[in-house]
């Protein structure tokens, strides 16, 4: 008598996401995740459409579990704290920076979590476009700075690297910690402060109307 084939292993999307985070967001493949979980490659497609769908679901979980700051902060501190949160995510999830920049889609979780922060910045005097652009600027600055920091760690002691020949790049802040990021962010926030100041009278006029 022929033996009955075994039942396929039961998975959950959460288990698949756990495996992606364990392997690395920027380096995983569908076959490598299947091997990690001990299932056939095709079995994953019962739970996700393709790799991009899986990336969106992983990013969704990250967004929903991230340490978002409170929404009652002054606008400048609010943006600074959002930047620190994105740095925390990059540190907790290697490959997040590259994946977030490359992903073609935004997760529903990110949209849900970021909306109250956009609304908070509006209450502080920014219109909806400026509020959204401000958060996107800080997020992108963190992502690109995180990628650059990884590159700098590998060449910091090499005097032959062209970066060292640029006078401003000799600043130790560029080569250590988040100093260069904070310098860029501070310069941009100073400019935004002037824009907010110019917008606030019109906001007050609309409120009193």
N, C-alpha and C positions, 0 to 999 in steps of 0.2 A: 504494500500500500504506500502510495506516495505521501510524503510529509507535507502538511499544510504550510504555506509560506508564512513567515513571521509577520506580525503587524508592524507597519512603519512606526518609527519612534515619534511620539507626540511632542511637538514643540510649541512654544509660545513666541509671540513677537518680542516680548521682553527678554527672553533667553537669547534670541538672535541679536538684539541690541546690545546686551551684555557682552556677547562675543566680539562684536565690532569694537566696542570701547576697549576691550582687553587687548585686541590685536593692533588697534591704531586706526584712526579715522582716515588718514591719508594713504594708508598702505594696504588696507584689507581688500580682498576680492571675494566674490561669491563662492568660488571653490574653496578658498582658504577658510571661510566661515563654516561652510558645510563640513569640511574636514575637522575643524575644531569641535563641532557639535556632534560629530559621528553620524552624519546623515549623507545621503546622496545629494549632489549639487542641485538636481532638479527639484528636490523636496522643498527647498527654500521658497520656490515660486508659488507654493500654496499659501504663503503668508505675505509676500511682497511682490510687487510687479517686476521690479528690476533693481539694479544697484542704486540708481538715483532715488527711487522710492524708499529704499532702505536708509539712504543718507538723510532724507527728509525726516523719517521717523526717529532716527538717532538724534538729529538736531532738535527735533521737537521735544524729546525727553530732556536734553541738556537745557533747553530754554525754560522748561517748566520747573526744573529743579535748581536752577541757578540762584545765587544769593542776590537777587535784585534789591537795590536800595529802596528806602521809603520814598513816597511820592510827595512828601511835604517839605522837601528841602529847597532852599534858594536855588535858582536856576544854575548858577555856576558850580556850586557844590554838588548839585544833582548830577550834572554832566561828568564832573570829576569822579564821583562815586560809581557812575555807570561804567566809566573807563576802568576803574579798579575791578569791577565785577567781570568785565570781559577779559582782563588779565588773569583773574582767578580761573575762569573757564579754560583759557589757553594752558594754564599750568596743570589743571586737573585732567585735561583731555588732549594729549599730544596729537598733533595733526588737525586740531580744530581750526587753527588759523588758516591753513591752506584750504581746507575743505569748505569753510564758510565763504571764502573768496571765490572759490570755483563753482559752488553749487548754483544750479540754474533756478532753484525754487526756494521760497521762504516757507518755513514750517508754520502750521496753524498756531502752534504753541508760542512761537516767537511773536507773532502778530498779537495774540491775546495778551501776552505778558508786557509787550512794549507799549500798547495803547494807553494805559494809565499814565505812563511817563510822558508821552506826547501831550496828553491833556494837561498834565501838571505844568509843563513848560509853557503851554498856552496861557495858563493862569498867571504865569510869571511875566507875560508880556510878549511872547513870541507868537506869530501866527502859525497855523498848522503846518505850512510848508517849511518855515524856518525851524520849527520844533522837530519835525521829522528829519530834516537835513542835519541838524545839530547832533542828534543821536547817531545817525548813520555816519557822520564824520568821525565822531569819537570811536565808534565801533571799528570802522575801517582803519583808523590810525592805530588802534591797538593791534589789529590783525597784521598789518604790514610791519609795525614795529616789532612784534613778536617774531615774525619771520626774519627780519633784519637782525634781531638780537641773536638768533641762532647762528646766522652767518658770521656775525662779529666774534662770537665765542670761538669760532674755529680759526680766526685769523688775527686775533687781538695782538699776539706777540710777534707777528711777522712784519718786519719793517719794510719789506719789499712790496707790500700791498699798496696799490695806488691811493686808497683812501687816506693813508698817512701823509700823503704829499699835499693834501688840501688843508690850508691853515685852520679853518674852523673845525675840521674833523679831528684835529689834534686834541680838542677838548676832551678830558677824561670822561665827561658825562656821556659822550657818544659810545664809549667802550665798556661802560659798567652800568649795571642795573637798568633802571628806566629813565635815566636822566634826560636822554635825548628825546624820548617820548614826551616827558613832562615839559621840556622846553618848547617843542612844537605845539603841544596842547595849550600851554600858557599864552603863546603868541596868538593863537587862533581865538581863544576865549577873550583876550583883550579886545580883539576886533569885534567879536560878537557883542561885547558889552556896549560898545558904541552904537551898534545897530539896535539893541534892546532899548537903550536910552532914547534913541530917536523914535522908536515905535510906541513907547509907553504913553506919551500924551494922547495919541490917537486912540489907544486902548481905553484910556480914562474917559475920553470924549464919548466913545461908543457906549461905555458902561453907564454914564450919566444921562445918555439920550433916552 
